[in-house]
């Protein structure tokens, strides 16, 4: 389904009627910030994974103990 020029003009007229010509620049600015924030959010998980703190030795030992206990319970 393609959107034609006529449909775009109708939507534009409705937006102008609803929000008024003075609010449209504010709306476009907010929309631009939202898109920018979304793009930054999509890139963020890669950086977060790289910067994640390493588990401490005690935590590794505790996790190994839990796994060993679970394996012993299964046998």
PyMOL Python script that loads the backbone (N, CA, C, O; Angstrom):
from pymol import cmd

cmd.read_pdbstr("""\
ATOM      1  N   UNK A   1       0.849  -1.172   0.000  1.00  0.00           N
ATOM      2  CA  UNK A   1       0.000   0.000   0.000  1.00  0.00           C
ATOM      3  C   UNK A   1       0.895   1.236   0.000  1.00  0.00           C
ATOM      4  O   UNK A   1       1.746   1.399   0.874  1.00  0.00           O
ATOM      5  N   UNK A   2       0.699   2.075  -0.959  1.00  0.00           N
ATOM      6  CA  UNK A   2       1.489   3.296  -1.075  1.00  0.00           C
ATOM      7  C   UNK A   2       0.671   4.481  -0.603  1.00  0.00           C
ATOM      8  O   UNK A   2      -0.547   4.529  -0.774  1.00  0.00           O
ATOM      9  N   UNK A   3       1.365   5.433  -0.009  1.00  0.00           N
ATOM     10  CA  UNK A   3       0.715   6.661   0.433  1.00  0.00           C
ATOM     11  C   UNK A   3       0.942   7.705  -0.644  1.00  0.00           C
ATOM     12  O   UNK A   3       2.079   8.001  -1.012  1.00  0.00           O
ATOM     13  N   UNK A   4      -0.138   8.251  -1.136  1.00  0.00           N
ATOM     14  CA  UNK A   4      -0.047   9.242  -2.199  1.00  0.00           C
ATOM     15  C   UNK A   4       0.088  10.653  -1.659  1.00  0.00           C
ATOM     16  O   UNK A   4      -0.016  10.892  -0.456  1.00  0.00           O
ATOM     17  N   UNK A   5       0.319  11.570  -2.565  1.00  0.00           N
ATOM     18  CA  UNK A   5       0.480  12.977  -2.208  1.00  0.00           C
ATOM     19  C   UNK A   5      -0.821  13.518  -1.629  1.00  0.00           C
ATOM     20  O   UNK A   5      -0.806  14.311  -0.687  1.00  0.00           O
ATOM     21  N   UNK A   6      -1.928  13.094  -2.187  1.00  0.00           N
ATOM     22  CA  UNK A   6      -3.226  13.569  -1.730  1.00  0.00           C
ATOM     23  C   UNK A   6      -3.475  13.169  -0.266  1.00  0.00           C
ATOM     24  O   UNK A   6      -3.966  13.977   0.523  1.00  0.00           O
ATOM     25  N   UNK A   7      -3.141  11.938   0.089  1.00  0.00           N
ATOM     26  CA  UNK A   7      -3.322  11.494   1.473  1.00  0.00           C
ATOM     27  C   UNK A   7      -2.407  12.272   2.422  1.00  0.00           C
ATOM     28  O   UNK A   7      -2.818  12.633   3.525  1.00  0.00           O
ATOM     29  N   UNK A   8      -1.166  12.530   1.992  1.00  0.00           N
ATOM     30  CA  UNK A   8      -0.246  13.291   2.827  1.00  0.00           C
ATOM     31  C   UNK A   8      -0.753  14.715   3.073  1.00  0.00           C
ATOM     32  O   UNK A   8      -0.640  15.236   4.183  1.00  0.00           O
ATOM     33  N   UNK A   9      -1.303  15.332   2.046  1.00  0.00           N
ATOM     34  CA  UNK A   9      -1.855  16.678   2.213  1.00  0.00           C
ATOM     35  C   UNK A   9      -3.039  16.679   3.175  1.00  0.00           C
ATOM     36  O   UNK A   9      -3.177  17.592   3.990  1.00  0.00           O
ATOM     37  N   UNK A  10      -3.878  15.680   3.086  1.00  0.00           N
ATOM     38  CA  UNK A  10      -5.024  15.578   4.003  1.00  0.00           C
ATOM     39  C   UNK A  10      -4.548  15.435   5.443  1.00  0.00           C
ATOM     40  O   UNK A  10      -5.071  16.092   6.343  1.00  0.00           O
ATOM     41  N   UNK A  11      -3.556  14.577   5.659  1.00  0.00           N
ATOM     42  CA  UNK A  11      -3.012  14.392   7.008  1.00  0.00           C
ATOM     43  C   UNK A  11      -2.387  15.689   7.506  1.00  0.00           C
ATOM     44  O   UNK A  11      -2.570  16.051   8.668  1.00  0.00           O
ATOM     45  N   UNK A  12      -1.661  16.386   6.660  1.00  0.00           N
ATOM     46  CA  UNK A  12      -1.037  17.647   7.035  1.00  0.00           C
ATOM     47  C   UNK A  12      -2.085  18.687   7.445  1.00  0.00           C
ATOM     48  O   UNK A  12      -1.909  19.391   8.439  1.00  0.00           O
ATOM     49  N   UNK A  13      -3.156  18.779   6.689  1.00  0.00           N
ATOM     50  CA  UNK A  13      -4.232  19.724   7.012  1.00  0.00           C
ATOM     51  C   UNK A  13      -4.859  19.365   8.358  1.00  0.00           C
ATOM     52  O   UNK A  13      -5.136  20.253   9.164  1.00  0.00           O
ATOM     53  N   UNK A  14      -5.084  18.087   8.609  1.00  0.00           N
ATOM     54  CA  UNK A  14      -5.671  17.657   9.882  1.00  0.00           C
ATOM     55  C   UNK A  14      -4.738  17.997  11.040  1.00  0.00           C
ATOM     56  O   UNK A  14      -5.193  18.458  12.087  1.00  0.00           O
ATOM     57  N   UNK A  15      -3.446  17.775  10.863  1.00  0.00           N
ATOM     58  CA  UNK A  15      -2.477  18.095  11.913  1.00  0.00           C
ATOM     59  C   UNK A  15      -2.481  19.598  12.191  1.00  0.00           C
ATOM     60  O   UNK A  15      -2.439  20.008  13.351  1.00  0.00           O
ATOM     61  N   UNK A  16      -2.530  20.404  11.166  1.00  0.00           N
ATOM     62  CA  UNK A  16      -2.553  21.861  11.353  1.00  0.00           C
ATOM     63  C   UNK A  16      -3.827  22.288  12.075  1.00  0.00           C
ATOM     64  O   UNK A  16      -3.791  23.172  12.930  1.00  0.00           O
ATOM     65  N   UNK A  17      -4.938  21.670  11.735  1.00  0.00           N
ATOM     66  CA  UNK A  17      -6.205  22.019  12.397  1.00  0.00           C
ATOM     67  C   UNK A  17      -6.173  21.628  13.871  1.00  0.00           C
ATOM     68  O   UNK A  17      -6.614  22.393  14.728  1.00  0.00           O
ATOM     69  N   UNK A  18      -5.651  20.440  14.164  1.00  0.00           N
ATOM     70  CA  UNK A  18      -5.647  19.947  15.548  1.00  0.00           C
ATOM     71  C   UNK A  18      -4.652  20.711  16.412  1.00  0.00           C
ATOM     72  O   UNK A  18      -5.010  21.168  17.497  1.00  0.00           O
ATOM     73  N   UNK A  19      -3.418  20.859  15.956  1.00  0.00           N
ATOM     74  CA  UNK A  19      -2.369  21.428  16.787  1.00  0.00           C
ATOM     75  C   UNK A  19      -2.140  22.915  16.558  1.00  0.00           C
ATOM     76  O   UNK A  19      -1.589  23.589  17.429  1.00  0.00           O
ATOM     77  N   UNK A  20      -2.534  23.424  15.446  1.00  0.00           N
ATOM     78  CA  UNK A  20      -2.302  24.832  15.142  1.00  0.00           C
ATOM     79  C   UNK A  20      -0.905  25.044  14.590  1.00  0.00           C
ATOM     80  O   UNK A  20       0.005  24.270  14.887  1.00  0.00           O
ATOM     81  N   UNK A  21      -0.729  26.073  13.797  1.00  0.00           N
ATOM     82  CA  UNK A  21       0.567  26.300  13.146  1.00  0.00           C
ATOM     83  C   UNK A  21       1.691  26.664  14.124  1.00  0.00           C
ATOM     84  O   UNK A  21       2.864  26.507  13.786  1.00  0.00           O
ATOM     85  N   UNK A  22       1.358  27.147  15.326  1.00  0.00           N
ATOM     86  CA  UNK A  22       2.409  27.519  16.270  1.00  0.00           C
ATOM     87  C   UNK A  22       2.987  26.305  16.999  1.00  0.00           C
ATOM     88  O   UNK A  22       4.125  26.361  17.466  1.00  0.00           O
ATOM     89  N   UNK A  23       2.243  25.229  17.106  1.00  0.00           N
ATOM     90  CA  UNK A  23       2.697  24.045  17.842  1.00  0.00           C
ATOM     91  C   UNK A  23       3.475  23.067  16.969  1.00  0.00           C
ATOM     92  O   UNK A  23       4.187  22.216  17.501  1.00  0.00           O
ATOM     93  N   UNK A  24       3.362  23.162  15.665  1.00  0.00           N
ATOM     94  CA  UNK A  24       3.995  22.191  14.765  1.00  0.00           C
ATOM     95  C   UNK A  24       5.520  22.195  14.895  1.00  0.00           C
ATOM     96  O   UNK A  24       6.105  21.113  14.921  1.00  0.00           O
ATOM     97  N   UNK A  25       6.204  23.351  14.980  1.00  0.00           N
ATOM     98  CA  UNK A  25       7.661  23.297  15.165  1.00  0.00           C
ATOM     99  C   UNK A  25       8.064  22.575  16.461  1.00  0.00           C
ATOM    100  O   UNK A  25       9.060  21.851  16.482  1.00  0.00           O
ATOM    101  N   UNK A  26       7.301  22.770  17.531  1.00  0.00           N
ATOM    102  CA  UNK A  26       7.587  22.085  18.791  1.00  0.00           C
ATOM    103  C   UNK A  26       7.406  20.573  18.636  1.00  0.00           C
ATOM    104  O   UNK A  26       8.206  19.785  19.140  1.00  0.00           O
ATOM    105  N   UNK A  27       6.350  20.187  17.935  1.00  0.00           N
ATOM    106  CA  UNK A  27       6.093  18.760  17.717  1.00  0.00           C
ATOM    107  C   UNK A  27       7.197  18.107  16.898  1.00  0.00           C
ATOM    108  O   UNK A  27       7.630  16.997  17.207  1.00  0.00           O
ATOM    109  N   UNK A  28       7.649  18.790  15.859  1.00  0.00           N
ATOM    110  CA  UNK A  28       8.713  18.203  15.036  1.00  0.00           C
ATOM    111  C   UNK A  28      10.016  18.102  15.816  1.00  0.00           C
ATOM    112  O   UNK A  28      10.773  17.147  15.638  1.00  0.00           O
ATOM    113  N   UNK A  29      10.287  19.083  16.683  1.00  0.00           N
ATOM    114  CA  UNK A  29      11.489  19.037  17.510  1.00  0.00           C
ATOM    115  C   UNK A  29      11.415  17.856  18.485  1.00  0.00           C
ATOM    116  O   UNK A  29      12.394  17.131  18.660  1.00  0.00           O
ATOM    117  N   UNK A  30      10.256  17.666  19.117  1.00  0.00           N
ATOM    118  CA  UNK A  30      10.086  16.539  20.040  1.00  0.00           C
ATOM    119  C   UNK A  30      10.204  15.211  19.293  1.00  0.00           C
ATOM    120  O   UNK A  30      10.793  14.258  19.802  1.00  0.00           O
ATOM    121  N   UNK A  31       9.652  15.152  18.106  1.00  0.00           N
ATOM    122  CA  UNK A  31       9.736  13.926  17.312  1.00  0.00           C
ATOM    123  C   UNK A  31      11.189  13.621  16.953  1.00  0.00           C
ATOM    124  O   UNK A  31      11.617  12.469  17.019  1.00  0.00           O
ATOM    125  N   UNK A  32      11.941  14.641  16.577  1.00  0.00           N
ATOM    126  CA  UNK A  32      13.359  14.464  16.252  1.00  0.00           C
ATOM    127  C   UNK A  32      14.154  13.970  17.449  1.00  0.00           C
ATOM    128  O   UNK A  32      14.998  13.085  17.309  1.00  0.00           O
ATOM    129  N   UNK A  33      13.890  14.536  18.634  1.00  0.00           N
ATOM    130  CA  UNK A  33      14.570  14.081  19.847  1.00  0.00           C
ATOM    131  C   UNK A  33      14.214  12.633  20.164  1.00  0.00           C
ATOM    132  O   UNK A  33      15.065  11.855  20.595  1.00  0.00           O
ATOM    133  N   UNK A  34      12.954  12.278  19.949  1.00  0.00           N
ATOM    134  CA  UNK A  34      12.526  10.908  20.211  1.00  0.00           C
ATOM    135  C   UNK A  34      13.242   9.920  19.294  1.00  0.00           C
ATOM    136  O   UNK A  34      13.700   8.871  19.746  1.00  0.00           O
ATOM    137  N   UNK A  35      13.337  10.251  18.026  1.00  0.00           N
ATOM    138  CA  UNK A  35      14.020   9.370  17.073  1.00  0.00           C
ATOM    139  C   UNK A  35      15.501   9.254  17.432  1.00  0.00           C
ATOM    140  O   UNK A  35      16.074   8.167  17.368  1.00  0.00           O
ATOM    141  N   UNK A  36      16.117  10.370  17.808  1.00  0.00           N
ATOM    142  CA  UNK A  36      17.530  10.360  18.201  1.00  0.00           C
ATOM    143  C   UNK A  36      17.729   9.495  19.441  1.00  0.00           C
ATOM    144  O   UNK A  36      18.667   8.701  19.504  1.00  0.00           O
ATOM    145  N   UNK A  37      16.855   9.648  20.417  1.00  0.00           N
ATOM    146  CA  UNK A  37      16.944   8.840  21.628  1.00  0.00           C
ATOM    147  C   UNK A  37      16.750   7.362  21.343  1.00  0.00           C
ATOM    148  O   UNK A  37      17.414   6.520  21.947  1.00  0.00           O
ATOM    149  N   UNK A  38      15.848   7.041  20.429  1.00  0.00           N
ATOM    150  CA  UNK A  38      15.622   5.646  20.060  1.00  0.00           C
ATOM    151  C   UNK A  38      16.856   5.055  19.398  1.00  0.00           C
ATOM    152  O   UNK A  38      17.242   3.926  19.698  1.00  0.00           O
ATOM    153  N   UNK A  39      17.475   5.810  18.503  1.00  0.00           N
ATOM    154  CA  UNK A  39      18.687   5.331  17.834  1.00  0.00           C
ATOM    155  C   UNK A  39      19.819   5.130  18.832  1.00  0.00           C
ATOM    156  O   UNK A  39      20.546   4.139  18.759  1.00  0.00           O
ATOM    157  N   UNK A  40      19.973   6.073  19.769  1.00  0.00           N
ATOM    158  CA  UNK A  40      21.014   5.927  20.795  1.00  0.00           C
ATOM    159  C   UNK A  40      20.721   4.728  21.685  1.00  0.00           C
ATOM    160  O   UNK A  40      21.639   4.019  22.098  1.00  0.00           O
ATOM    161  N   UNK A  41      19.454   4.500  21.979  1.00  0.00           N
ATOM    162  CA  UNK A  41      19.071   3.352  22.795  1.00  0.00           C
ATOM    163  C   UNK A  41      19.351   2.037  22.097  1.00  0.00           C
ATOM    164  O   UNK A  41      19.656   1.042  22.753  1.00  0.00           O
ATOM    165  N   UNK A  42      19.253   2.017  20.793  1.00  0.00           N
ATOM    166  CA  UNK A  42      19.541   0.792  20.041  1.00  0.00           C
ATOM    167  C   UNK A  42      21.031   0.481  20.059  1.00  0.00           C
ATOM    168  O   UNK A  42      21.412  -0.688  20.008  1.00  0.00           O
ATOM    169  N   UNK A  43      21.879   1.500  20.129  1.00  0.00           N
ATOM    170  CA  UNK A  43      23.322   1.306  20.151  1.00  0.00           C
ATOM    171  C   UNK A  43      23.833   1.038  21.563  1.00  0.00           C
ATOM    172  O   UNK A  43      24.907   0.458  21.723  1.00  0.00           O
ATOM    173  N   UNK A  44      23.095   1.442  22.584  1.00  0.00           N
ATOM    174  CA  UNK A  44      23.553   1.359  23.970  1.00  0.00           C
ATOM    175  C   UNK A  44      23.818  -0.062  24.474  1.00  0.00           C
ATOM    176  O   UNK A  44      24.818  -0.250  25.168  1.00  0.00           O
ATOM    177  N   UNK A  45      23.005  -1.065  24.180  1.00  0.00           N
ATOM    178  CA  UNK A  45      23.272  -2.391  24.746  1.00  0.00           C
ATOM    179  C   UNK A  45      24.659  -2.935  24.420  1.00  0.00           C
ATOM    180  O   UNK A  45      25.244  -3.636  25.246  1.00  0.00           O
ATOM    181  N   UNK A  46      25.192  -2.638  23.263  1.00  0.00           N
ATOM    182  CA  UNK A  46      26.531  -3.105  22.922  1.00  0.00           C
ATOM    183  C   UNK A  46      27.557  -2.496  23.859  1.00  0.00           C
ATOM    184  O   UNK A  46      28.480  -3.184  24.293  1.00  0.00           O
ATOM    185  N   UNK A  47      27.411  -1.216  24.180  1.00  0.00           N
ATOM    186  CA  UNK A  47      28.349  -0.547  25.068  1.00  0.00           C
ATOM    187  C   UNK A  47      28.189  -1.043  26.494  1.00  0.00           C
ATOM    188  O   UNK A  47      29.178  -1.186  27.212  1.00  0.00           O
ATOM    189  N   UNK A  48      26.971  -1.305  26.911  1.00  0.00           N
ATOM    190  CA  UNK A  48      26.720  -1.753  28.269  1.00  0.00           C
ATOM    191  C   UNK A  48      27.351  -3.116  28.501  1.00  0.00           C
ATOM    192  O   UNK A  48      27.922  -3.357  29.564  1.00  0.00           O
ATOM    193  N   UNK A  49      27.259  -3.999  27.538  1.00  0.00           N
ATOM    194  CA  UNK A  49      27.832  -5.330  27.679  1.00  0.00           C
ATOM    195  C   UNK A  49      29.346  -5.245  27.815  1.00  0.00           C
ATOM    196  O   UNK A  49      29.934  -5.969  28.619  1.00  0.00           O
ATOM    197  N   UNK A  50      29.970  -4.394  27.061  1.00  0.00           N
ATOM    198  CA  UNK A  50      31.422  -4.243  27.123  1.00  0.00           C
ATOM    199  C   UNK A  50      31.868  -3.643  28.450  1.00  0.00           C
ATOM    200  O   UNK A  50      32.941  -3.985  28.948  1.00  0.00           O
ATOM    201  N   UNK A  51      31.066  -2.756  29.030  1.00  0.00           N
ATOM    202  CA  UNK A  51      31.433  -2.073  30.266  1.00  0.00           C
ATOM    203  C   UNK A  51      30.929  -2.796  31.513  1.00  0.00           C
ATOM    204  O   UNK A  51      31.106  -2.288  32.620  1.00  0.00           O
ATOM    205  N   UNK A  52      30.318  -3.949  31.366  1.00  0.00           N
ATOM    206  CA  UNK A  52      29.763  -4.668  32.510  1.00  0.00           C
ATOM    207  C   UNK A  52      30.888  -5.093  33.447  1.00  0.00           C
ATOM    208  O   UNK A  52      31.947  -5.527  32.994  1.00  0.00           O
ATOM    209  N   UNK A  53      30.656  -4.966  34.771  1.00  0.00           N
ATOM    210  CA  UNK A  53      31.705  -5.354  35.716  1.00  0.00           C
ATOM    211  C   UNK A  53      31.914  -6.866  35.716  1.00  0.00           C
ATOM    212  O   UNK A  53      30.985  -7.645  35.505  1.00  0.00           O
ATOM    213  N   UNK A  54      33.135  -7.244  35.952  1.00  0.00           N
ATOM    214  CA  UNK A  54      33.480  -8.660  36.006  1.00  0.00           C
ATOM    215  C   UNK A  54      32.992  -9.232  37.335  1.00  0.00           C
ATOM    216  O   UNK A  54      33.073  -8.547  38.354  1.00  0.00           O
ATOM    217  N   UNK A  55      32.486 -10.471  37.353  1.00  0.00           N
ATOM    218  CA  UNK A  55      32.054 -11.064  38.610  1.00  0.00           C
ATOM    219  C   UNK A  55      33.250 -11.311  39.526  1.00  0.00           C
ATOM    220  O   UNK A  55      34.349 -11.622  39.067  1.00  0.00           O
ATOM    221  N   UNK A  56      33.019 -11.169  40.812  1.00  0.00           N
ATOM    222  CA  UNK A  56      34.088 -11.372  41.781  1.00  0.00           C
ATOM    223  C   UNK A  56      34.318 -12.857  41.985  1.00  0.00           C
ATOM    224  O   UNK A  56      33.470 -13.683  41.647  1.00  0.00           O
ATOM    225  N   UNK A  57      35.487 -13.193  42.546  1.00  0.00           N
ATOM    226  CA  UNK A  57      35.843 -14.588  42.751  1.00  0.00           C
ATOM    227  C   UNK A  57      34.871 -15.278  43.694  1.00  0.00           C
ATOM    228  O   UNK A  57      34.534 -16.444  43.492  1.00  0.00           O
ATOM    229  N   UNK A  58      34.417 -14.570  44.724  1.00  0.00           N
ATOM    230  CA  UNK A  58      33.469 -15.160  45.670  1.00  0.00           C
ATOM    231  C   UNK A  58      32.173 -15.530  44.961  1.00  0.00           C
ATOM    232  O   UNK A  58      31.590 -16.582  45.224  1.00  0.00           O
ATOM    233  N   UNK A  59      31.727 -14.664  44.066  1.00  0.00           N
ATOM    234  CA  UNK A  59      30.496 -14.938  43.338  1.00  0.00           C
ATOM    235  C   UNK A  59      30.678 -16.143  42.431  1.00  0.00           C
ATOM    236  O   UNK A  59      29.764 -16.955  42.292  1.00  0.00           O
ATOM    237  N   UNK A  60      31.847 -16.271  41.810  1.00  0.00           N
ATOM    238  CA  UNK A  60      32.114 -17.433  40.954  1.00  0.00           C
ATOM    239  C   UNK A  60      32.118 -18.708  41.785  1.00  0.00           C
ATOM    240  O   UNK A  60      31.559 -19.723  41.372  1.00  0.00           O
ATOM    241  N   UNK A  61      32.759 -18.658  42.974  1.00  0.00           N
ATOM    242  CA  UNK A  61      32.806 -19.838  43.832  1.00  0.00           C
ATOM    243  C   UNK A  61      31.412 -20.216  44.304  1.00  0.00           C
ATOM    244  O   UNK A  61      31.069 -21.398  44.340  1.00  0.00           O
ATOM    245  N   UNK A  62      30.614 -19.238  44.661  1.00  0.00           N
ATOM    246  CA  UNK A  62      29.255 -19.510  45.121  1.00  0.00           C
ATOM    247  C   UNK A  62      28.427 -20.121  43.999  1.00  0.00           C
ATOM    248  O   UNK A  62      27.653 -21.050  44.233  1.00  0.00           O
ATOM    249  N   UNK A  63      28.582 -19.611  42.792  1.00  0.00           N
ATOM    250  CA  UNK A  63      27.836 -20.150  41.656  1.00  0.00           C
ATOM    251  C   UNK A  63      28.273 -21.574  41.363  1.00  0.00           C
ATOM    252  O   UNK A  63      27.444 -22.429  41.051  1.00  0.00           O
ATOM    253  N   UNK A  64      29.569 -21.834  41.461  1.00  0.00           N
ATOM    254  CA  UNK A  64      30.068 -23.192  41.229  1.00  0.00           C
ATOM    255  C   UNK A  64      29.548 -24.145  42.295  1.00  0.00           C
ATOM    256  O   UNK A  64      29.232 -25.297  41.996  1.00  0.00           O
ATOM    257  N   UNK A  65      29.455 -23.676  43.537  1.00  0.00           N
ATOM    258  CA  UNK A  65      28.948 -24.505  44.626  1.00  0.00           C
ATOM    259  C   UNK A  65      27.476 -24.842  44.405  1.00  0.00           C
ATOM    260  O   UNK A  65      27.060 -25.981  44.622  1.00  0.00           O
ATOM    261  N   UNK A  66      26.692 -23.864  43.977  1.00  0.00           N
ATOM    262  CA  UNK A  66      25.277 -24.091  43.712  1.00  0.00           C
ATOM    263  C   UNK A  66      25.115 -25.113  42.597  1.00  0.00           C
ATOM    264  O   UNK A  66      24.287 -26.018  42.697  1.00  0.00           O
ATOM    265  N   UNK A  67      25.905 -24.973  41.533  1.00  0.00           N
ATOM    266  CA  UNK A  67      25.830 -25.919  40.425  1.00  0.00           C
ATOM    267  C   UNK A  67      26.219 -27.313  40.884  1.00  0.00           C
ATOM    268  O   UNK A  67      25.586 -28.290  40.483  1.00  0.00           O
ATOM    269  N   UNK A  68      27.255 -27.427  41.722  1.00  0.00           N
ATOM    270  CA  UNK A  68      27.673 -28.725  42.222  1.00  0.00           C
ATOM    271  C   UNK A  68      26.593 -29.335  43.102  1.00  0.00           C
ATOM    272  O   UNK A  68      26.347 -30.538  43.025  1.00  0.00           O
ATOM    273  N   UNK A  69      25.949 -28.537  43.931  1.00  0.00           N
ATOM    274  CA  UNK A  69      24.859 -29.033  44.766  1.00  0.00           C
ATOM    275  C   UNK A  69      23.685 -29.522  43.932  1.00  0.00           C
ATOM    276  O   UNK A  69      23.072 -30.544  44.241  1.00  0.00           O
ATOM    277  N   UNK A  70      23.378 -28.779  42.871  1.00  0.00           N
ATOM    278  CA  UNK A  70      22.269 -29.189  41.994  1.00  0.00           C
ATOM    279  C   UNK A  70      22.608 -30.507  41.281  1.00  0.00           C
ATOM    280  O   UNK A  70      21.745 -31.372  41.129  1.00  0.00           O
ATOM    281  N   UNK A  71      23.840 -30.651  40.855  1.00  0.00           N
ATOM    282  CA  UNK A  71      24.233 -31.896  40.186  1.00  0.00           C
ATOM    283  C   UNK A  71      24.195 -33.062  41.169  1.00  0.00           C
ATOM    284  O   UNK A  71      23.816 -34.171  40.792  1.00  0.00           O
ATOM    285  N   UNK A  72      24.576 -32.831  42.407  1.00  0.00           N
ATOM    286  CA  UNK A  72      24.547 -33.878  43.417  1.00  0.00           C
ATOM    287  C   UNK A  72      23.116 -34.283  43.718  1.00  0.00           C
ATOM    288  O   UNK A  72      22.845 -35.463  43.939  1.00  0.00           O
ATOM    289  N   UNK A  73      22.193 -33.330  43.731  1.00  0.00           N
ATOM    290  CA  UNK A  73      20.790 -33.621  43.993  1.00  0.00           C
ATOM    291  C   UNK A  73      20.182 -34.444  42.855  1.00  0.00           C
ATOM    292  O   UNK A  73      19.321 -35.289  43.098  1.00  0.00           O
ATOM    293  N   UNK A  74      20.616 -34.210  41.632  1.00  0.00           N
ATOM    294  CA  UNK A  74      20.086 -34.930  40.481  1.00  0.00           C
ATOM    295  C   UNK A  74      20.521 -36.388  40.470  1.00  0.00           C
ATOM    296  O   UNK A  74      19.801 -37.245  39.957  1.00  0.00           O
ATOM    297  N   UNK A  75      21.692 -36.679  41.030  1.00  0.00           N
ATOM    298  CA  UNK A  75      22.212 -38.044  41.017  1.00  0.00           C
ATOM    299  C   UNK A  75      21.570 -38.840  42.068  1.00  0.00           C
ATOM    300  O   UNK A  75      21.875 -40.023  42.220  1.00  0.00           O
TER     301      UNK A  75
END
""", "prot")
cmd.dss("prot")
cmd.show_as("cartoon", "prot")
cmd.util.cbc("prot")
cmd.orient("prot")
